[in-house]
Amino acid sequence: MVTVIIISYNSGAVITKCLDALISSNQYPVIIVDNASTDDSVIHLKSHYPSANVIAEPKNLGYGRAANVGLNIANTPYTLLVNPDLELGPNQLGALLDRAKQLNHNFTVLAPAIKESDFKRTGVVDAQWVIGAAMLFNMEKLNSIGFFDDNFFLFYEEKDLCKRAKDNGERVLLDTNIFVKHLKGLSTEPNLTIEHLKNWHVGWSSMYYFNKHEMLEGKRKPWRMMLECAFRATFSKAGHKRQKFRSRLGGMCSFCRGEKAFDLTGKPRQLP
C-alpha cells in the first residue's frame, strides 16, 4: 500500500531514535537513500534494518534528488517521504492511510501537522504547500505532474512540487488531526560548514523558485532581495545572523550569474 522513503545524511543514529518503531514494525517497505554520509550511517542502517533497502549514493544529491531515487523505484500506490528527525510511528502512518481512503484517494499530497500551530484538530484542509518533512504521495497523481525538480539541492523543492500540483488542478492537503513531532535540526550534526551550505542554498533556491514561476516582482525583485540580505549581512547585531545572510546573498548572486546549484562534478555549490 505504501513505501516509506527516508533521506539520510549522517543520520543513522537519529533514524534509530525517531523512526525505529516504524521501520522495525516491518509493516511497510522502507527505502533509505543515504547522501554520501561521512560517518558509519550506511553500515549502521544496514545492520539495524536488514529488511530496508539502504541505497548508498556516492555523492550528496540533496533532498529532492535523493527523494526521486526512492520515488523511482517504489512500486506501491502511495509513498511517504519522511525526515529522519520525525517521531513517526506505524499508528500515525496508519491514520494517514485511513484518511487517504476517506478522501477516495482524491489528492496528490497529504501531510500531517508538523508544527504545533497546525495541530488544530479541524480535519483536512486544502493548503498551498506543506512542509517537506512528511509528505504522503498518491503516486498515480504524482506521476502526472512529475517528481521533485532536480535543479534544487535544498529548500523550496516541496513548495515547487506543491505549486505544480495546484497549478495542475490537484489537491494538496494538510490533516490537522494528525500531529508528528519534528525534532528540528537533528537530521545532521550542526557545524559551520553545513550552516554555510544550507543558507547558500536558501538564497539560490529562493531565486530559482521565484524565477521559475515568474514571481520575481515587487518584494521578490532580485535587486530588492539581495539588497535586504546585504543590509542584514552588514547590520545584524549577532555575528551568526550576519554570516547567515552573507551565505544567502552568495547563493542569490550565484543564481544571478547563471550558476546552477551543483558544480560540473555534481557537488553542491556553497561558499568557500
C-alpha positions in Angstrom: 0.0 0.0 0.0 2.7 2.5 0.9 6.5 2.7 0.7 8.4 4.7 3.3 11.3 6.8 1.9 13.9 8.3 4.2 16.7 10.6 3.2 19.8 10.3 5.3 23.0 12.3 5.7 25.0 11.3 8.8 21.5 10.4 10.2 21.9 6.8 11.2 21.6 7.4 15.0 18.7 9.9 14.5 16.8 7.4 12.4 17.2 4.8 15.0 16.0 7.2 17.7 13.0 8.6 15.8 11.8 6.1 13.3 12.8 2.7 14.8 9.2 1.7 15.6 8.1 2.4 12.1 10.9 0.6 10.4 11.1 -2.3 12.8 7.4 -3.0 12.5 8.1 -4.4 9.0 4.6 -3.4 8.0 5.8 -1.3 5.1 8.7 -1.5 2.6 11.3 1.1 3.5 13.8 2.8 1.2 16.6 4.8 2.9 18.7 6.9 0.5 22.0 7.9 2.0 23.5 11.1 0.7 27.2 10.0 0.9 27.4 10.1 4.7 30.8 10.7 6.1 30.1 8.6 9.3 29.1 5.0 9.7 25.4 5.6 8.9 25.2 3.2 6.0 26.8 0.3 8.0 24.6 1.2 11.0 21.4 1.3 9.0 22.1 -1.9 7.0 22.9 -3.7 10.3 19.9 -2.5 12.2 17.4 -2.8 9.4 18.2 -5.7 7.2 14.7 -5.6 5.6 15.2 -2.0 4.5 16.6 -1.1 1.1 19.6 1.1 2.0 20.9 2.9 -1.0 24.4 4.5 -0.6 24.8 7.3 -3.0 28.4 8.2 -3.9 27.6 12.0 -3.9 25.3 14.2 -1.8 22.3 14.6 -4.1 20.4 16.9 -1.8 16.8 16.3 -0.6 14.7 16.3 -3.7 17.1 14.4 -5.9 17.6 11.8 -3.3 13.8 11.5 -2.8 13.5 11.0 -6.5 15.8 8.0 -6.3 13.3 6.4 -3.9 10.2 7.5 -5.8 11.6 6.0 -9.0 11.9 2.5 -7.5 8.8 2.4 -5.2 6.1 0.3 -6.6 3.2 0.9 -4.2 0.1 3.2 -4.7 1.4 5.5 -2.0 4.8 6.7 -0.8 5.6 8.5 2.4 8.6 10.8 2.3 9.7 11.4 5.9 12.6 13.3 7.5 15.0 11.3 9.8 14.2 13.5 12.7 10.4 13.0 12.8 9.0 10.8 15.6 6.6 9.0 13.3 5.3 5.5 14.2 3.1 2.9 12.4 -0.1 4.2 14.1 0.4 7.7 12.7 1.1 6.3 9.2 -1.9 4.1 9.6 -4.0 7.1 10.4 -2.7 8.9 7.3 -3.6 5.9 5.1 -7.1 5.8 6.7 -7.5 9.4 5.8 -6.4 8.7 2.2 -9.1 6.1 1.9 -11.7 8.5 3.4 -10.7 11.0 0.7 -11.3 8.4 -2.0 -7.6 8.9 -3.0 -8.5 12.3 -4.4 -5.3 14.2 -3.6 -1.7 14.4 -4.7 -0.1 15.3 -1.4 -1.4 14.6 2.1 0.6 15.8 5.1 0.3 15.6 8.9 0.7 18.6 11.1 4.4 19.1 11.8 4.1 22.5 13.6 2.0 22.6 16.8 0.3 25.6 15.4 -1.1 23.4 12.6 -2.4 20.8 15.0 -5.9 22.3 15.2 -8.0 19.1 15.1 -10.2 20.6 12.4 -9.8 17.8 9.9 -8.4 18.1 6.5 -7.8 21.5 4.9 -6.5 22.5 1.5 -3.1 24.0 1.5 -0.9 26.0 -0.9 2.0 23.9 0.2 3.1 21.6 3.0 6.3 21.1 4.9 8.5 18.5 3.1 9.4 16.7 6.3 6.4 14.4 5.9 4.5 14.0 2.6 2.2 11.2 1.6 2.1 11.0 -2.2 -0.6 9.5 -4.3 1.7 8.0 -6.9 -0.8 7.9 -9.7 -1.4 11.7 -9.3 2.3 12.4 -8.7 3.3 10.7 -11.8 1.2 13.1 -13.8 3.0 16.2 -12.6 6.5 14.8 -12.1 8.7 14.3 -9.1 10.9 16.8 -7.4 12.8 19.3 -9.7 16.4 18.1 -9.9 17.7 21.6 -10.1 17.2 22.2 -6.4 19.7 20.9 -3.9 18.0 22.0 -0.7 14.9 24.2 0.2 11.9 25.2 -1.9 11.7 21.8 -3.6 8.5 20.9 -1.8 7.0 24.3 -2.5 7.8 23.8 -6.2 6.2 20.4 -6.2 3.1 21.6 -4.4 2.7 24.6 -6.7 2.9 22.4 -9.8 0.2 20.1 -8.3 -2.0 23.0 -7.5 -1.5 24.6 -11.0 -2.5 21.2 -12.4 -5.8 21.3 -10.5 -4.7 18.7 -8.0 -5.2 18.8 -4.2 -2.5 19.4 -1.6 -3.9 18.6 1.8 -3.0 19.1 5.5 -4.5 16.8 8.1 -4.8 18.9 11.2 -5.9 15.9 13.3 -2.6 14.1 13.0 0.5 15.5 14.7 4.0 14.3 14.2 6.7 15.8 16.4 9.7 17.2 14.5 12.9 17.3 16.4 14.1 20.1 14.0 17.8 20.4 13.3 18.7 16.9 14.4 18.9 15.3 10.9 22.6 16.1 10.9 25.1 17.3 13.4 25.2 21.1 13.2 28.5 22.8 12.2 29.6 26.0 10.4 30.2 24.3 7.1 26.8 22.8 7.0 25.2 26.1 8.0 27.0 27.8 5.2 25.8 25.2 2.8 22.2 25.4 3.9 22.0 29.2 3.8 23.7 29.4 0.5 21.1 27.2 -1.0 18.2 29.0 0.8 19.4 32.0 -1.3 19.9 30.2 -4.5 16.7 28.1 -4.3 14.6 31.1 -3.5 15.8 32.9 -6.6 15.3 29.8 -8.7 11.8 29.1 -7.4 10.5 32.7 -7.9 12.1 32.9 -11.3 10.8 29.5 -12.4 7.2 30.5 -11.5 7.5 34.1 -12.8 7.2 35.6 -9.3 10.2 37.9 -9.3 8.2 41.1 -8.8 7.5 43.5 -6.0 9.4 42.5 -2.9 10.8 39.5 -4.8 12.6 41.5 -7.4 16.2 40.2 -7.4 17.8 43.5 -6.5 15.4 44.0 -3.6 16.0 40.5 -2.2 19.8 40.9 -2.5 19.7 44.4 -1.0 17.8 43.2 2.0 20.3 40.3 2.5 23.2 42.7 2.1 21.7 45.0 4.7 21.2 42.2 7.2 24.6 40.8 6.5 26.1 44.1 7.4 24.0 45.5 10.2 22.6 42.5 12.1 23.8 42.6 15.7 24.5 38.9 16.1 27.5 37.5 14.3 25.8 34.3 13.3 23.0 36.3 11.7 25.4 38.3 9.7 27.1 35.1 8.5 23.7 33.6 7.6 22.7 36.5 5.4 26.2 36.6 3.8 25.7 33.0 2.8 22.3 33.6 1.4 23.5 36.6 -0.5 26.2 34.4 -2.0 23.6 31.9 -3.3 21.5 34.7 -4.7 24.4 36.3 -6.5 25.5 32.9 -7.9 22.0 32.3 -9.4 22.0 35.8 -11.0 25.4 34.9 -12.6 23.7 31.9 -14.2 25.3 29.3 -12.0 23.5 26.1 -11.0 23.1 24.6 -7.6 25.6 21.9 -8.5 29.0 22.3 -10.0 30.3 20.3 -13.0 31.3 17.4 -10.8 27.8 17.1 -9.3 28.8 18.5 -6.0 26.5 21.1 -4.4 27.9 24.6 -4.5 28.5 26.7 -1.4 30.6 29.5 -0.1 34.3 28.7 0.0 
